[in-house]
Amino acid sequence: MIDRIVGAVAQNSTSTTSSSSAAQIPNYSSVISQMAQDFVSFMNLLLGTIDSTVISIARLAYISVLLVGVLLYFTHAERRLGKDLIKGGIVLAILAEFVFPLIARA
C-alpha cells in the first residue's frame, strides 16, 4: 500500500516538473519596456498640453497689457505708464510667440 502511494507521488512529481519546465517564464523586460513607453507618451502629451496652455495665457496677458497701455497712452491719463505697458506688452509678445515655442521644441 505504501509502495502504491510513493509510486503515485513520484509519478505526479515527475509530470509536474516536466510541465512546469514546458511553461514559459514571463518576459518582464518587455512588460517594463511597454510601461516605460506608455509613461513617455503620457509625459509628452502632458508637456504638450502645458506648453499650449502657457502660450495661450501669455497671449492673453500681452494682449491685455498692450490694450491697457494704448488706452492709457492715448487718453493722456498716464502717458508714461502707458508707454511702459506698451513696451512690456511687446516684449511679452516676442517671448510668447518666438522664444517659448523654441524652448518647448528643444
Helices and strands as residue ranges (DSSP letters): H 2-22, H 28-74, H 79-94, I 95-99, H 100-105
